[in-house]
Amino acid sequence: MSNGAIDDDAPVPTPGQEAWDDHSPVTDWNTDYDIRDEAYVNDPYPIWAEMRAQCPIAHTDRLGGSWNPTKFDDIRAMAKMVPELSSRQILVMPPPPGMEEQSRYEQQIAAAPITADPPIHDWTRRMLLPAFAPRAVTAYEEYTEELCHELIDKFIEEGECDGAVNYSQQIPPRVIA
């Protein structure tokens, strides 16, 4: 659109499969970061410190390109730049087969609030917040603790696990759903 607005009916451009398959090593975190890189996954803190010191708002062309602000004031300022830095084009994972041609609006609704801008983000967040209020969380605290112990018991004898796959990814859908 000529005025710079986002066309809600247009398909979201997505990087090709080759972009998702590219796991070449990162050589410069300030210009080529990759949150899937083993060093980042294992210990992102020294990487963030380097970025904050050398390039507080890093950029990469990987996976279609993105920016990574590392300082609080920058993050806060960027969060208020909705028209310029829309979340509508965020692609956390490649879309499932058959969803590639969905409009931005359809994809926002499907993955809100992470891929939505106001007003969709606002009403989705308002709808979700009561489930995370202290009183609501207390109601399923015991179940969550038991689930966490159960998950740990499944891999503790092995002495290692994939923390995301075997533990943290298991909790939200089983507690919230």
N, C-alpha and C positions, 0 to 999 in steps of 0.2 A: 504494500500500500504506500502511496506517495507521502503520506504524513508521518511515516515511521511507526504507525501503530501495528500491532500484531493482528494478523488475520486469523480469527478463531476457527475458521472453516478450512484453513490450509493444513495439509499433512505436516507433521513435525519432521524436519529433516533428521535422519539418523545416520551415524557412521556405518559404513559397510562392515561385514563380518571380519574382514581383514584387520580393521581397527581394533576390534575386541580381541582378536587373536595375537596382536602385537604385544609381546611381553619383553621387548628389547630393554636392556638395562638402562637405568637413568644415569646420565653423565653430568647433568647440571639441574639440581632441584629447583632453581629459580626460573628456568626457561623450559623445562621438560619434565615436570613432576609426573608421577604415576602412582596413585594411591593403592594400586595393586602390586607395586614393587615389594619384594620380600623385605628389604631394609625398612621400608615405610610400615609395612604390616607388623613387623616384629618390634619396632621401637620408633615411633614417629617423632618423639620429643626432640632429639638432637637435630632432626631435619627441620622441624618447625623453628627451632632456635636459629639455625643457619639462615632460613628464609627470612625470619624477622630482622636479623642483623644485616643481611645483604640485599634482600628484595622483598619487602613486606607484603607486596601483592604480586605473587608469582603467577605465571601463565604457562599453559601447555597447549600444544596442538593435538595431543593425544585424545582419542575418543571424541573427536569433533571439536575440541578446544574447550578450555575452561580457565577461570581465574581462581586463585586461592589466597584470600586475604588472611594474614596471620596476626594482625594487631586488633585489639578490641575496638578502638575508635574507628578503624577502617571498616570492620565488620558491621558496626552499628550504623555508620553512614551509608554503607552499601545496602543494608537491609531496608533503608528508606527510599532507595532509588528504584522503585518498582517499575516504572515505565522503561527505564534504561537497562535494568538488570532483571528482566522477567524470569520467574521460575518456571514459566510455561514451557521453556525449551530444555529444561533439565531432563537428562536421560540417565537414570540411575543404572539401569540394565537395558540390554537390547529388548525391544518389544517382542512379545510372543508372536509366533507365526499367525498371520491374519490380522494383526493389529497395526501393522506398519502404516496403513493408509488412514487410520482414524484421524479425525480432526484434532486440533490442539484442545478444543473444549472437551471432547470425549476423553482424551488422554488425561486432562487435568482432573476430571471427575473420577476417573478410574484410579488415579494414584494420589489424590489429594490427601493431605495438605502439602506434601513435599514438592509436587510439581504444579502447584496452583498459586496464582496471584490473587489479591483482593478483587472482588468480594468472595470468590469461591474459597480461598484460603481462610478467610475470616469466619464464615459460617461453618466450615468443616472443623476448624479448631474449636469454635464455641460448642459444637456438638460433641467433640471428643473430651474436652477438659473436665466435665463432671466425673467421668470415669477415672480420672487421675487425681481427684481431690483427696485430701488425707482420709476422710471418713470412708470414701469408696475403696481406697487402697487397703485400708485396715481390714475390710471385709474379705479380701482374698489374700492377705498376707500369709496366713498359715498354709494355704494351698500352695502358694508360690514357693515358700521355704521348703516344703516337702518335695515339690517338683525339682527344685534345684539340687537337693540332696540325692534324689533318685537319679538325676542325670549324671551327677558326679560319680555316684556308685557304679554306673555303667562303664566308666573308663578309668577309674582310679587305679585298678590293679595293673593296667597297661602302663601307667606312669606318664602317659602323655595323651593328648587329644587335639583335635582341631577345635579350638575354643569357639569359633563361630559356628561351625556345622554341628558339633556334638553338644554344644551348650547354649550359647546366647541366642542363636536363631530358633531354638526350640521353645524358649520361654514366652515371648510375646504372643504367638498365636494360640498357645495352650492356656495362657492366663486370661488374655483379653477375650478370646472367642467364646 
